[in-house]
Amino acid sequence: MFRRVCGRMRRRQAAGWVAVGVLSAAVVVPGLLPADEGDIRDAVVSGAQDAGAAAQSARLVAQAQLDGRVTGPYRSAVLDDARERASEAVRVVLDCEVVGAEGVRLRDRAVPLLTEAVGAITDAARAAGDGDRGGLADAVGRLVRVSRGLGEVGAEAA
């Protein structure tokens, strides 16, 4: 009886190790495959969506600040989060290996808008913190433009 139980346990353990090996291969092998144009396209679409959403959030809270409808801690939290999300979108696109002329074109179209989003969000946060209504209004205008541009890039890449 003991041999039968131990034998079943060994087979289950072996099956578990096989499953771990298969899952590891499913994770590792795609990371070893060469990059293709779809990789940069996916990164640009994702980055444009993420940075565009961050710019929209920043625009809404900046406009609410101009209208006197938001508290300082909430404003700071939203703008800090928006800046982090937009910065991460820049990192993702820049870290992606670019293959082919179309990939280079997409990257070169997206990166200036992504960095502009980070800059506009940063300027909005600084102006809001300093109580600079004119600077905040300018940042809102930039955020509108960059959000529109990122939407176009995302749609173009999709």
DSSP file (Angstrom, degrees, kcal/mol; ACC not computed):
  #  RESIDUE AA STRUCTURE BP1 BP2  ACC     N-H-->O    O-->H-N    N-H-->O    O-->H-N    TCO  KAPPA ALPHA  PHI   PSI    X-CA   Y-CA   Z-CA
    1    1 A M     >        0   0    0      0, 0.0     4,-2.2     0, 0.0     5,-0.2   0.000 360.0 360.0 360.0 -43.4    0.0    0.0    0.0
    2    2 A F  H  >  +     0   0    0      1,-0.2     4,-2.7     2,-0.2     5,-0.2   0.897 360.0  51.2 -61.1 -40.8    2.8    2.4    0.9
    3    3 A R  H  > S+     0   0    0      1,-0.2     4,-2.5     2,-0.2    -1,-0.2   0.889 109.0  51.1 -64.7 -38.7    4.5    1.8   -2.5
    4    4 A R  H  > S+     0   0    0      2,-0.2     4,-2.1     1,-0.2    -2,-0.2   0.920 112.6  45.2 -65.3 -43.3    1.3    2.5   -4.3
    5    5 A V  H  X S+     0   0    0     -4,-2.2     4,-2.2     2,-0.2    -2,-0.2   0.920 115.2  47.3 -65.6 -45.2    0.7    5.8   -2.5
    6    6 A C  H  X S+     0   0    0     -4,-2.7     4,-2.4     1,-0.2    -2,-0.2   0.893 110.6  52.8 -64.8 -38.7    4.4    6.9   -2.9
    7    7 A G  H  X S+     0   0    0     -4,-2.5     4,-2.2    -5,-0.2    -1,-0.2   0.910 109.8  47.9 -62.6 -42.9    4.2    6.0   -6.6
    8    8 A R  H  X S+     0   0    0     -4,-2.1     4,-2.4     1,-0.2    -1,-0.2   0.901 111.3  51.3 -63.7 -40.3    1.1    8.1   -7.1
    9    9 A M  H  X S+     0   0    0     -4,-2.2     4,-2.7     1,-0.2    -2,-0.2   0.901 109.3  49.9 -65.2 -39.7    2.8   11.0   -5.3
   10   10 A R  H  X S+     0   0    0     -4,-2.4     4,-2.8     2,-0.2    -1,-0.2   0.908 110.8  49.4 -65.2 -40.7    5.9   10.7   -7.5
   11   11 A R  H  X S+     0   0    0     -4,-2.2     4,-2.5     2,-0.2    -2,-0.2   0.908 112.9  47.2 -65.0 -40.6    3.7   10.7  -10.6
   12   12 A R  H  X S+     0   0    0     -4,-2.4     4,-2.3     2,-0.2    -2,-0.2   0.910 113.0  49.1 -64.9 -41.9    1.8   13.8   -9.4
   13   13 A Q  H  X S+     0   0    0     -4,-2.7     4,-2.2     2,-0.2    -2,-0.2   0.914 112.0  48.3 -64.3 -42.1    5.1   15.5   -8.5
   14   14 A A  H  X S+     0   0    0     -4,-2.8     4,-2.3     1,-0.2    -2,-0.2   0.910 111.2  50.4 -64.1 -42.0    6.5   14.7  -11.9
   15   15 A A  H  X S+     0   0    0     -4,-2.5     4,-2.3     1,-0.2    -1,-0.2   0.881 109.2  52.5 -63.6 -37.1    3.4   16.0  -13.6
   16   16 A G  H  X S+     0   0    0     -4,-2.3     4,-2.2     2,-0.2    -2,-0.2   0.905 109.1  48.5 -64.8 -41.3    3.7   19.2  -11.5
   17   17 A W  H  X S+     0   0    0     -4,-2.2     4,-2.4     2,-0.2    -2,-0.2   0.877 110.1  52.1 -67.5 -36.5    7.3   19.7  -12.6
   18   18 A V  H  X S+     0   0    0     -4,-2.3     4,-2.5     2,-0.2    -2,-0.2   0.925 109.8  49.4 -63.4 -43.1    6.3   19.1  -16.3
   19   19 A A  H  X S+     0   0    0     -4,-2.3     4,-2.5     1,-0.2    -2,-0.2   0.904 110.2  50.4 -62.3 -41.4    3.6   21.7  -15.9
   20   20 A V  H  X S+     0   0    0     -4,-2.2     4,-2.4     1,-0.2    -1,-0.2   0.909 111.0  49.8 -62.5 -41.9    6.0   24.2  -14.4
   21   21 A G  H  X S+     0   0    0     -4,-2.4     4,-2.2     2,-0.2    -2,-0.2   0.906 111.1  48.1 -64.0 -42.4    8.4   23.6  -17.3
   22   22 A V  H  X S+     0   0    0     -4,-2.5     4,-2.0     2,-0.2    -2,-0.2   0.925 113.3  47.3 -64.8 -44.8    5.7   24.1  -19.9
   23   23 A L  H  X S+     0   0    0     -4,-2.5     4,-1.3     2,-0.2    -2,-0.2   0.889 111.0  52.1 -64.4 -38.8    4.6   27.3  -18.2
   24   24 A S  H  X S+     0   0    0     -4,-2.4     4,-3.0     1,-0.2     3,-0.3   0.915 109.5  49.4 -63.3 -42.0    8.2   28.6  -17.9
   25   25 A A  H  X S+     0   0    0     -4,-2.2     4,-2.2     1,-0.2    -1,-0.2   0.879 106.8  55.9 -64.2 -37.0    8.7   28.0  -21.6
   26   26 A A  H  < S+     0   0    0     -4,-2.0    -1,-0.2     1,-0.2    -2,-0.2   0.799 115.6  38.4 -65.6 -27.5    5.5   29.8  -22.4
   27   27 A V  H  X S+     0   0    0     -4,-1.3     4,-0.6    -3,-0.3    -2,-0.2   0.871 122.0  40.1 -88.0 -42.4    6.9   32.8  -20.5
   28   28 A V  H >X S+     0   0    0     -4,-3.0     4,-0.8    -5,-0.2     3,-0.6   0.911 106.5  60.0 -77.5 -44.2   10.5   32.7  -21.5
   29   29 A V  H >X S+     0   0    0     -4,-2.2     3,-1.4    -5,-0.3     4,-1.0   0.894 101.6  52.2 -58.8 -46.3   10.3   31.7  -25.2
   30   30 A P  H 34 S+     0   0    0      0, 0.0     3,-0.5     0, 0.0    -1,-0.3   0.856 106.2  56.5 -59.6 -30.7    8.3   34.8  -26.4
   31   31 A G  H << S+     0   0    0     -4,-0.6    -2,-0.2    -3,-0.6    -3,-0.1   0.712 107.1  49.6 -70.4 -19.2   10.9   37.0  -24.7
   32   32 A L  H << S+     0   0    0     -3,-1.4    -1,-0.2    -4,-0.8    -3,-0.1   0.592  87.9 103.1 -93.7 -13.3   13.6   35.4  -26.8
   33   33 A L  S  < S-     0   0    0     -4,-1.0     2,-0.0    -3,-0.5     0, 0.0  -0.371  83.8 -98.3 -69.4 149.3   11.8   35.8  -30.1
   34   34 A P        -     0   0    0      0, 0.0    -1,-0.1     0, 0.0    -2,-0.1  -0.325  42.6-103.9 -66.5 150.9   13.0   38.6  -32.4
   35   35 A A        -     0   0    0     -3,-0.1     2,-0.3    63,-0.1    63,-0.1  -0.342  38.5-169.2 -70.7 154.4   11.1   41.8  -32.3
   36   36 A D    >>  -     0   0    0     61,-0.1     3,-1.4    -2,-0.0     4,-0.8  -0.843  41.0 -90.8-135.6 177.0    8.7   42.7  -35.2
   37   37 A E  H 3> S+     0   0    0      1,-0.3     4,-2.0    -2,-0.3     5,-0.1   0.776 119.9  66.0 -62.7 -25.6    6.8   45.8  -36.3
   38   38 A G  H 3> S+     0   0    0      1,-0.2     4,-2.7     2,-0.2    -1,-0.3   0.818  93.0  61.1 -64.9 -29.9    3.8   44.7  -34.2
   39   39 A D  H <> S+     0   0    0     -3,-1.4     4,-2.3     2,-0.2    -1,-0.2   0.948 108.6  40.0 -63.2 -49.7    5.8   45.2  -31.0
   40   40 A I  H  X S+     0   0    0     -4,-0.8     4,-2.8     2,-0.2     5,-0.2   0.877 114.3  54.9 -68.9 -35.4    6.4   48.9  -31.6
   41   41 A R  H  X S+     0   0    0     -4,-2.0     4,-2.7     2,-0.2     5,-0.2   0.943 110.3  45.9 -60.9 -46.2    2.9   49.3  -32.9
   42   42 A D  H  X S+     0   0    0     -4,-2.7     4,-2.6     1,-0.2     5,-0.2   0.904 113.5  49.6 -62.1 -41.4    1.5   47.8  -29.7
   43   43 A A  H  X S+     0   0    0     -4,-2.3     4,-2.8     2,-0.2    -2,-0.2   0.900 112.4  47.4 -65.5 -40.3    3.8   50.0  -27.6
   44   44 A V  H  X S+     0   0    0     -4,-2.8     4,-2.9     2,-0.2     5,-0.2   0.928 113.5  47.0 -67.8 -44.6    2.8   53.1  -29.4
   45   45 A V  H  X S+     0   0    0     -4,-2.7     4,-2.3    -5,-0.2    -2,-0.2   0.950 117.1  43.6 -61.5 -48.1   -0.9   52.4  -29.2
   46   46 A S  H  X S+     0   0    0     -4,-2.6     4,-2.8    -5,-0.2     5,-0.2   0.926 116.1  47.5 -62.9 -45.6   -0.6   51.5  -25.5
   47   47 A G  H  X S+     0   0    0     -4,-2.8     4,-3.0    -5,-0.2     5,-0.3   0.902 111.8  49.8 -63.4 -42.2    1.6   54.5  -24.8
   48   48 A A  H  X S+     0   0    0     -4,-2.9     4,-2.2    -5,-0.2    -1,-0.2   0.907 113.5  46.4 -64.4 -41.1   -0.7   56.9  -26.6
   49   49 A Q  H  X S+     0   0    0     -4,-2.3     4,-2.4    -5,-0.2    -2,-0.2   0.939 116.2  44.4 -65.8 -46.0   -3.7   55.6  -24.8
   50   50 A D  H  X S+     0   0    0     -4,-2.8     4,-2.2     2,-0.2    -2,-0.2   0.941 118.1  42.2 -65.4 -48.2   -2.0   55.8  -21.4
   51   51 A A  H  X S+     0   0    0     -4,-3.0     4,-2.6    -5,-0.2    -1,-0.2   0.870 114.1  53.3 -68.0 -35.5   -0.4   59.2  -21.8
   52   52 A G  H  X S+     0   0    0     -4,-2.2     4,-2.2    -5,-0.3    -2,-0.2   0.909 110.2  46.8 -64.2 -41.9   -3.6   60.5  -23.4
   53   53 A A  H  X S+     0   0    0     -4,-2.4     4,-2.4     2,-0.2    -2,-0.2   0.894 112.5  50.5 -66.2 -39.0   -5.7   59.4  -20.5
   54   54 A A  H  X S+     0   0    0     -4,-2.2     4,-2.5     2,-0.2    -2,-0.2   0.916 110.7  49.1 -64.2 -42.7   -3.1   60.9  -18.1
   55   55 A A  H  X S+     0   0    0     -4,-2.6     4,-2.6     2,-0.2    -2,-0.2   0.881 110.9  50.5 -64.5 -38.1   -3.2   64.2  -20.0
   56   56 A Q  H  X S+     0   0    0     -4,-2.2     4,-2.6     2,-0.2    -2,-0.2   0.919 110.4  48.9 -66.0 -43.0   -7.0   64.2  -19.9
   57   57 A S  H  X S+     0   0    0     -4,-2.4     4,-2.2     1,-0.2     5,-0.2   0.929 113.1  47.7 -60.6 -44.4   -7.0   63.6  -16.1
   58   58 A A  H  X S+     0   0    0     -4,-2.5     4,-2.5     1,-0.2    -2,-0.2   0.905 111.2  51.2 -63.6 -41.2   -4.5   66.4  -15.7
   59   59 A R  H  X S+     0   0    0     -4,-2.6     4,-2.7     2,-0.2     5,-0.2   0.924 110.0  49.4 -62.1 -44.5   -6.5   68.7  -17.9
   60   60 A L  H  X S+     0   0    0     -4,-2.6     4,-2.2     1,-0.2    -2,-0.2   0.921 114.6  43.1 -62.7 -44.2   -9.7   68.0  -15.9
   61   61 A V  H  X S+     0   0    0     -4,-2.2     4,-2.0     2,-0.2    -1,-0.2   0.862 113.5  52.1 -72.9 -33.2   -8.1   68.7  -12.6
   62   62 A A  H  X S+     0   0    0     -4,-2.5     4,-2.2    -5,-0.2    -2,-0.2   0.910 111.4  47.1 -66.5 -41.2   -6.3   71.7  -13.8
   63   63 A Q  H  X S+     0   0    0     -4,-2.7     4,-1.9     1,-0.2    -2,-0.2   0.904 110.8  51.8 -66.1 -39.8   -9.5   73.2  -15.2
   64   64 A A  H  <>S+     0   0    0     -4,-2.2     5,-3.1    -5,-0.2     4,-0.4   0.875 107.9  53.0 -63.1 -36.5  -11.2   72.4  -11.9
   65   65 A Q  H ><5S+     0   0    0     -4,-2.0     3,-1.1     3,-0.2    -2,-0.2   0.923 108.0  50.1 -62.9 -44.0   -8.4   74.2  -10.1
   66   66 A L  H 3<5S+     0   0    0     -4,-2.2    -2,-0.2     1,-0.3    -1,-0.2   0.860 112.3  48.1 -61.5 -34.8   -9.0   77.3  -12.3
   67   67 A D  T 3<5S-     0   0    0     -4,-1.9    -1,-0.3    -5,-0.1    -2,-0.2   0.478 114.8-117.9 -84.8  -2.6  -12.7   77.1  -11.4
   68   68 A G  T < 5S+     0   0    0     -3,-1.1    -3,-0.2    -4,-0.4    -2,-0.1   0.780  79.5 121.4  73.9  27.3  -12.0   76.7   -7.7
   69   69 A R      < +     0   0    0     -5,-3.1     2,-0.3    -6,-0.1    -4,-0.2   0.148  55.7  65.8-110.0  19.3  -13.6   73.3   -7.5
   70   70 A V  S    S-     0   0    0     -6,-0.4     2,-0.2    -5,-0.2    -2,-0.0  -0.994  71.1-125.9-143.7 148.1  -10.6   71.1   -6.3
   71   71 A T     >  -     0   0    0     -2,-0.3     4,-2.5     1,-0.1     5,-0.2  -0.559  28.3-115.1 -89.4 157.7   -8.5   70.9   -3.1
   72   72 A G  H  > S+     0   0    0      1,-0.2     4,-2.8     2,-0.2     5,-0.2   0.909 111.8  48.9 -58.6 -48.5   -4.8   71.1   -3.1
   73   73 A P  H  > S+     0   0    0      0, 0.0     4,-2.3     0, 0.0    -1,-0.2   0.904 113.7  46.8 -62.9 -40.0   -4.0   67.5   -1.9
   74   74 A Y  H  > S+     0   0    0      2,-0.2     4,-2.6     1,-0.2     5,-0.2   0.945 113.1  49.5 -64.2 -47.2   -6.4   66.0   -4.5
   75   75 A R  H  X S+     0   0    0     -4,-2.5     4,-2.7     1,-0.2     5,-0.2   0.928 111.8  48.6 -56.3 -48.1   -5.0   68.1   -7.3
   76   76 A S  H  X S+     0   0    0     -4,-2.8     4,-2.5     1,-0.2     5,-0.2   0.907 111.4  49.4 -61.0 -43.3   -1.4   67.1   -6.3
   77   77 A A  H  X S+     0   0    0     -4,-2.3     4,-2.3    -5,-0.2    -1,-0.2   0.925 113.3  45.7 -63.5 -44.9   -2.3   63.4   -6.2
   78   78 A V  H  X S+     0   0    0     -4,-2.6     4,-2.6     1,-0.2    -2,-0.2   0.930 115.4  46.0 -65.4 -45.1   -4.0   63.4   -9.6
   79   79 A L  H  X S+     0   0    0     -4,-2.7     4,-2.3    -5,-0.2    -2,-0.2   0.881 112.6  50.2 -68.9 -36.9   -1.2   65.4  -11.3
   80   80 A D  H  X S+     0   0    0     -4,-2.5     4,-2.2    -5,-0.2    -1,-0.2   0.929 113.0  46.6 -63.8 -44.5    1.5   63.3   -9.7
   81   81 A D  H  X S+     0   0    0     -4,-2.3     4,-2.5    -5,-0.2    -2,-0.2   0.911 112.1  50.6 -63.9 -42.2   -0.2   60.1  -10.9
   82   82 A A  H  X S+     0   0    0     -4,-2.6     4,-2.4     1,-0.2     5,-0.2   0.909 109.9  50.1 -62.6 -42.2   -0.8   61.5  -14.3
   83   83 A R  H  X S+     0   0    0     -4,-2.3     4,-2.4     1,-0.2    -1,-0.2   0.908 111.2  49.0 -63.4 -41.9    2.9   62.5  -14.6
   84   84 A E  H  X S+     0   0    0     -4,-2.2     4,-2.3     2,-0.2    -2,-0.2   0.915 111.9  48.5 -64.1 -43.5    4.0   59.0  -13.6
   85   85 A R  H  X S+     0   0    0     -4,-2.5     4,-1.8     2,-0.2    -2,-0.2   0.910 113.7  46.2 -64.6 -42.0    1.6   57.3  -16.1
   86   86 A A  H  X S+     0   0    0     -4,-2.4     4,-1.8     2,-0.2    -1,-0.2   0.895 112.2  51.0 -67.9 -39.3    2.8   59.6  -18.9
   87   87 A S  H  X S+     0   0    0     -4,-2.4     4,-2.2    -5,-0.2    -2,-0.2   0.897 108.7  51.6 -63.7 -40.1    6.4   59.0  -18.0
   88   88 A E  H  X S+     0   0    0     -4,-2.3     4,-2.5     1,-0.2    -1,-0.2   0.885 106.0  55.0 -64.3 -38.1    5.9   55.3  -18.0
   89   89 A A  H  X S+     0   0    0     -4,-1.8     4,-2.0     2,-0.2    -1,-0.2   0.904 107.8  49.7 -61.7 -40.7    4.4   55.5  -21.5
   90   90 A V  H  X S+     0   0    0     -4,-1.8     4,-2.6     1,-0.2     5,-0.2   0.938 111.2  49.3 -61.8 -46.7    7.5   57.3  -22.7
   91   91 A R  H  X S+     0   0    0     -4,-2.2     4,-2.2     1,-0.2    -2,-0.2   0.902 109.5  51.6 -60.7 -42.2    9.7   54.6  -21.1
   92   92 A V  H  X S+     0   0    0     -4,-2.5     4,-0.9     2,-0.2    -1,-0.2   0.929 113.2  43.9 -62.6 -45.7    7.7   51.8  -22.7
   93   93 A V  H >< S+     0   0    0     -4,-2.0     3,-0.6     1,-0.2    -2,-0.2   0.922 115.8  47.1 -67.1 -43.3    7.9   53.2  -26.2
   94   94 A L  H 3< S+     0   0    0     -4,-2.6    -1,-0.2     1,-0.2    -2,-0.2   0.807 110.6  52.7 -69.9 -28.4   11.6   54.1  -25.9
   95   95 A D  H 3< S+     0   0    0     -4,-2.2     2,-0.3    -5,-0.2    -1,-0.2   0.660  88.0 100.8 -78.9 -15.9   12.5   50.6  -24.5
   96   96 A C  S << S-     0   0    0     -4,-0.9     2,-0.3    -3,-0.6   -56,-0.0  -0.523  80.0-119.7 -75.7 132.0   10.8   48.8  -27.4
   97   97 A E        -     0   0    0     -2,-0.3     2,-0.5     1,-0.1   -57,-0.2  -0.555  28.4-139.2 -70.5 130.3   13.1   47.5  -30.1
   98   98 A V        -     0   0    0     -2,-0.3     2,-0.4    -4,-0.1   -61,-0.1  -0.816  20.9-175.8 -99.8 127.8   12.1   49.2  -33.4
   99   99 A V     >  -     0   0    0     -2,-0.5     4,-0.6   -63,-0.2   -59,-0.1  -0.986  47.6  -0.2-123.5 127.4   12.1   47.1  -36.5
  100  100 A G  H  > S-     0   0    0     -2,-0.4     4,-1.9     3,-0.1     5,-0.1   0.146  86.1 -76.2  85.5 162.0   11.5   48.4  -40.0
  101  101 A A  H  > S+     0   0    0      1,-0.2     4,-2.5     2,-0.2     5,-0.2   0.856 127.2  54.7 -65.0 -37.9   10.7   51.8  -41.5
  102  102 A E  H  > S+     0   0    0      1,-0.2     4,-2.5     2,-0.2    -1,-0.2   0.901 107.9  50.0 -65.2 -39.8    7.1   51.8  -40.3
  103  103 A G  H  X S+     0   0    0     -4,-0.6     4,-2.5     2,-0.2    -1,-0.2   0.900 110.9  49.0 -63.7 -41.3    8.2   51.2  -36.7
  104  104 A V  H  X S+     0   0    0     -4,-1.9     4,-2.8     2,-0.2    -2,-0.2   0.915 111.2  50.3 -63.8 -42.7   10.7   54.0  -36.9
  105  105 A R  H  X S+     0   0    0     -4,-2.5     4,-1.6     2,-0.2    -2,-0.2   0.921 111.8  47.2 -62.4 -44.7    8.0   56.3  -38.3
  106  106 A L  H  X S+     0   0    0     -4,-2.5     4,-2.3     2,-0.2    -2,-0.2   0.934 114.3  46.7 -63.1 -46.2    5.5   55.4  -35.5
  107  107 A R  H  X S+     0   0    0     -4,-2.5     4,-2.7     1,-0.2    -2,-0.2   0.930 112.1  50.1 -61.1 -45.2    8.1   55.9  -32.8
  108  108 A D  H  < S+     0   0    0     -4,-2.8    -1,-0.2     1,-0.2    -2,-0.2   0.772 113.5  46.7 -67.8 -24.7    9.3   59.2  -34.2
  109  109 A R  H  X S+     0   0    0     -4,-1.6     4,-0.6    -5,-0.2    -1,-0.2   0.842 117.8  41.6 -80.3 -35.9    5.7   60.4  -34.4
  110  110 A A  H  X S+     0   0    0     -4,-2.3     4,-2.7    -5,-0.2     3,-0.3   0.891 101.3  65.0 -82.1 -41.3    4.8   59.3  -30.9
  111  111 A V  H  X S+     0   0    0     -4,-2.7     4,-2.7     1,-0.2     5,-0.3   0.880 100.3  50.0 -58.6 -45.1    7.8   60.2  -28.8
  112  112 A P  H  > S+     0   0    0      0, 0.0     4,-1.9     0, 0.0    -1,-0.2   0.902 114.3  46.0 -61.1 -37.4    7.5   64.0  -29.2
  113  113 A L  H  X S+     0   0    0     -4,-0.6     4,-2.1    -3,-0.3    -2,-0.2   0.896 112.2  50.9 -69.9 -39.3    3.8   63.9  -28.2
  114  114 A L  H  X S+     0   0    0     -4,-2.7     4,-1.8     2,-0.2    -1,-0.2   0.930 113.2  44.5 -63.5 -44.5    4.5   61.6  -25.3
  115  115 A T  H  X S+     0   0    0     -4,-2.7     4,-2.4     1,-0.2    -1,-0.2   0.851 110.6  55.1 -69.6 -32.6    7.3   63.8  -23.9
  116  116 A E  H  X S+     0   0    0     -4,-1.9     4,-2.9    -5,-0.3    -1,-0.2   0.883 105.3  53.9 -64.5 -37.3    5.1   66.9  -24.5
  117  117 A A  H  X S+     0   0    0     -4,-2.1     4,-2.4     2,-0.2     5,-0.2   0.933 109.1  47.5 -61.6 -45.5    2.4   65.2  -22.4
  118  118 A V  H  X S+     0   0    0     -4,-1.8     4,-2.4     1,-0.2    -2,-0.2   0.930 114.1  47.8 -60.7 -45.0    4.9   64.8  -19.5
  119  119 A G  H  X S+     0   0    0     -4,-2.4     4,-2.6     1,-0.2    -2,-0.2   0.906 112.0  48.3 -63.0 -42.8    6.0   68.4  -19.9
  120  120 A A  H  X S+     0   0    0     -4,-2.9     4,-2.2     2,-0.2    -1,-0.2   0.894 112.6  48.2 -66.6 -39.6    2.5   69.8  -20.0
  121  121 A I  H  X S+     0   0    0     -4,-2.4     4,-2.3    -5,-0.2    -2,-0.2   0.920 112.6  49.1 -65.3 -42.9    1.4   67.8  -16.9
  122  122 A T  H  X S+     0   0    0     -4,-2.4     4,-2.4    -5,-0.2    -2,-0.2   0.908 111.7  48.9 -62.1 -42.8    4.6   68.9  -15.1
  123  123 A D  H  X S+     0   0    0     -4,-2.6     4,-2.8     2,-0.2     5,-0.2   0.882 110.0  51.6 -65.7 -37.9    3.9   72.5  -16.0
  124  124 A A  H  X S+     0   0    0     -4,-2.2     4,-2.6     2,-0.2     5,-0.2   0.919 110.7  48.3 -63.7 -42.7    0.3   72.2  -14.9
  125  125 A A  H  X S+     0   0    0     -4,-2.3     4,-2.4     2,-0.2    -2,-0.2   0.919 113.8  46.5 -64.1 -43.5    1.4   70.8  -11.5
  126  126 A R  H  X S+     0   0    0     -4,-2.4     4,-2.1     2,-0.2     6,-0.2   0.940 114.5  46.7 -64.3 -47.4    4.0   73.6  -11.0
  127  127 A A  H  X>S+     0   0    0     -4,-2.8     5,-2.5     1,-0.2     4,-0.8   0.902 113.6  48.8 -63.3 -40.9    1.5   76.4  -12.0
  128  128 A A  H ><5S+     0   0    0     -4,-2.6     3,-0.5    -5,-0.2    -1,-0.2   0.914 112.2  48.4 -65.1 -42.0   -1.2   75.0   -9.8
  129  129 A G  H 3<5S+     0   0    0     -4,-2.4    -1,-0.2     1,-0.2    -2,-0.2   0.845 114.7  45.5 -65.6 -34.0    1.2   74.7   -6.9
  130  130 A D  H 3<5S-     0   0    0     -4,-2.1    -1,-0.2    -5,-0.2    -2,-0.2   0.545 110.7-119.7 -85.2  -8.2    2.5   78.2   -7.4
  131  131 A G  T <<5 +     0   0    0     -4,-0.8     2,-1.2    -3,-0.5    -3,-0.2   0.759  58.2 155.9  73.3  24.1   -1.1   79.7   -7.8
  132  132 A D     >< -     0   0    0     -5,-2.5     4,-2.3    -6,-0.2    -1,-0.2  -0.705  18.7-179.7 -87.9  93.3   -0.1   80.8  -11.4
  133  133 A R  H  > S+     0   0    0     -2,-1.2     4,-2.5     1,-0.2    -1,-0.2   0.876  80.5  51.2 -64.5 -38.5   -3.5   81.0  -13.1
  134  134 A G  H  > S+     0   0    0      2,-0.2     4,-2.2     1,-0.2    -1,-0.2   0.925 112.2  46.0 -65.0 -44.1   -2.1   82.2  -16.4
  135  135 A G  H  > S+     0   0    0      2,-0.2     4,-2.2     1,-0.2    -2,-0.2   0.867 112.9  50.9 -64.2 -37.0    0.5   79.3  -16.4
  136  136 A L  H  X S+     0   0    0     -4,-2.3     4,-2.2     2,-0.2    -2,-0.2   0.901 109.2  49.9 -68.2 -40.9   -2.3   76.9  -15.5
  137  137 A A  H  X S+     0   0    0     -4,-2.5     4,-1.9     2,-0.2    -2,-0.2   0.903 111.1  49.9 -63.9 -40.5   -4.5   78.1  -18.3
  138  138 A D  H  X S+     0   0    0     -4,-2.2     4,-2.2     1,-0.2    -2,-0.2   0.913 109.8  51.0 -62.4 -42.3   -1.6   77.7  -20.8
  139  139 A A  H  X S+     0   0    0     -4,-2.2     4,-2.6     1,-0.2    -2,-0.2   0.876 106.2  54.9 -63.7 -37.4   -1.0   74.2  -19.5
  140  140 A V  H  X S+     0   0    0     -4,-2.2     4,-2.1     2,-0.2    -1,-0.2   0.925 108.2  49.3 -61.0 -43.7   -4.7   73.3  -20.0
  141  141 A G  H  X S+     0   0    0     -4,-1.9     4,-2.1     1,-0.2    -2,-0.2   0.909 112.0  47.9 -61.5 -42.7   -4.4   74.4  -23.6
  142  142 A R  H  X S+     0   0    0     -4,-2.2     4,-2.9     1,-0.2     5,-0.2   0.890 109.7  53.2 -64.3 -39.6   -1.3   72.3  -24.1
  143  143 A L  H  X S+     0   0    0     -4,-2.6     4,-2.1     2,-0.2    -1,-0.2   0.877 108.0  50.6 -64.9 -37.0   -3.0   69.3  -22.5
  144  144 A V  H  X S+     0   0    0     -4,-2.1     4,-2.1     2,-0.2    -2,-0.2   0.949 113.6  45.1 -63.2 -48.1   -5.9   69.6  -24.9
  145  145 A R  H  X S+     0   0    0     -4,-2.1     4,-2.5     1,-0.2    -2,-0.2   0.920 114.7  46.5 -62.9 -45.4   -3.6   69.8  -27.9
  146  146 A V  H  X S+     0   0    0     -4,-2.9     4,-2.7     2,-0.2    -1,-0.2   0.875 110.5  53.2 -69.2 -35.4   -1.4   66.9  -26.8
  147  147 A S  H  X S+     0   0    0     -4,-2.1     4,-2.1    -5,-0.2    -1,-0.2   0.923 110.5  47.9 -62.6 -43.5   -4.4   64.7  -25.9
  148  148 A R  H  X S+     0   0    0     -4,-2.1     4,-1.9     2,-0.2    -2,-0.2   0.932 112.8  48.5 -61.9 -46.5   -5.8   65.3  -29.4
  149  149 A G  H  X S+     0   0    0     -4,-2.5     4,-2.4     1,-0.2    -2,-0.2   0.896 110.6  50.2 -62.6 -41.4   -2.5   64.5  -31.0
  150  150 A L  H  X S+     0   0    0     -4,-2.7     4,-2.7     1,-0.2    -1,-0.2   0.871 108.0  53.9 -66.1 -36.0   -2.0   61.3  -28.9
  151  151 A G  H  X S+     0   0    0     -4,-2.1     4,-2.1    -5,-0.2    -1,-0.2   0.905 109.8  47.9 -62.4 -40.6   -5.5   60.2  -29.9
  152  152 A E  H  X S+     0   0    0     -4,-1.9     4,-2.5     2,-0.2    -2,-0.2   0.915 112.5  48.0 -66.4 -43.3   -4.6   60.6  -33.6
  153  153 A V  H  X S+     0   0    0     -4,-2.4     4,-2.5     2,-0.2     5,-0.2   0.927 112.2  49.6 -64.0 -44.4   -1.3   58.7  -33.2
  154  154 A G  H  X S+     0   0    0     -4,-2.7     4,-1.5     1,-0.2    -1,-0.2   0.904 113.4  45.8 -61.1 -41.9   -3.0   55.9  -31.3
  155  155 A A  H  < S+     0   0    0     -4,-2.1    -1,-0.2     2,-0.2    -2,-0.2   0.886 112.9  50.9 -68.0 -38.9   -5.7   55.6  -34.0
  156  156 A E  H  < S+     0   0    0     -4,-2.5    -2,-0.2     1,-0.2    -1,-0.2   0.885 113.2  44.8 -65.2 -39.9   -3.1   55.8  -36.7
  157  157 A A  H  <        0   0    0     -4,-2.5    -1,-0.2     1,-0.2    -2,-0.2   0.774 360.0 360.0 -77.2 -26.3   -1.0   53.0  -35.2
  158  158 A A     <        0   0    0     -4,-1.5    -1,-0.2    -5,-0.2    -2,-0.1   0.481 360.0 360.0 -70.1 360.0   -4.0   50.7  -34.4
